[in-house]
Amino acid sequence: MHQRTPILEVSNLGKVYNGTWAVKGLNLSVRTGEIYGFLGRNGAGKTTTIRMIMGLIRPSQGQIRLFGRPKESFGQDMFRRIGSMIEYPGFYTHLTARENLLYNARMIGLPNLKAVDEILSFMGLGQAADKQVNQFSLGMKQRLGIARALLHEPELLILDEPTNGLDPAGIREIRHIIRDLSKYRNITIFVSSHILPEIEQLADRVGIIHQGQLVEEIAMDELERKGKQYLTVKSSNPYRAVQILEEKLRIQQLRLLDDGEIQVFEQLEQPHAMNRVLVEAGVDVFHLSVQKETLEDRFMRLTGGETR
């Protein structure tokens, strides 16, 4: 992907609570026009980072630059260029979807109230515009939250875990919406999540945060080109298989997954030797093949996962 001007830059960002760093020494860069996936486990520091970017909490250290300028140099005009949905959106549930957005439009001084109906339609909520929000499903509320964030036509949209709690159909809807916003409205999107397969389908680049620190920032096309290869082994006794591979072949770089699959990151040229020592030890091998590392594989390796 060709280089583009950063719309958001974070340098040495940190936040400490009661002597404990929630985020420490964070550096990341979001380029204009891209979808940037911000990945981390629950509690990794994603929401704290977003709250600092949005000015909801004050950083303990570091600098944030937006649109090429230090965040401190902006007044309220900064927030006319940024839309956000942080965690679960709140609404006046006794009001309709349209009434909620009209209220927000007036609060931000939006002159064109027709934008409300346009954005409701874009978000697939046109038929539900006059329905009270207390009758909305969680997925509909998430879409309404994104609609509210888009009212003022921001250049940068920040979404914190927008698919949290949604069923597969709801997750798919949000994924399509994010793609369309990037493709048809040219909005730069910064989206945090712990659902890796979704981000893998969406993002141009990803940043992985673990225990408050960014452990990697990588373009998805680069991951596709340079993804680490490994052998996947499925057997009748995974725990015994791991023990044999470690003792007999001195393999150290491997991972045992919850479903019993073993991923081996060394001695890839010796699948027959692995198969032989396992079978000789009484472990049946059902499957053995070379695979390329996915985003989820890489995430698990970088954040600890179940790596042995």
Buried (B, 14 or more C-beta within 10 A) or exposed (E): EEEEEBBBBBBEBBBBEEEEBBBBBBBBBBBBBBBBBBBBBEEBBBBBBBBBBBBEBEBBBBEBBBBEEEBEEBEEEBBBBBBBBBBBBEBEEEBBBBBBBBBBBEEEEBEEEEBBBBBBEBBBBBEBBEBBBEEBEEBBBBBBBBBBBBBBBBBBBBBBBBBBEBEEEBBBBBBEBBBEBBEEBEBBBBBBBBBBEBBBBBBBBBBBBBBBBBBBBBBBEEBEEEBBEBBBBBBEBBEBBBEBBEEBBEBEBBBBBEEBBBBBBBBEEBBEEBBEBBEEBEBEBEEBEEBEBBBBBBBBBBBEBEBB
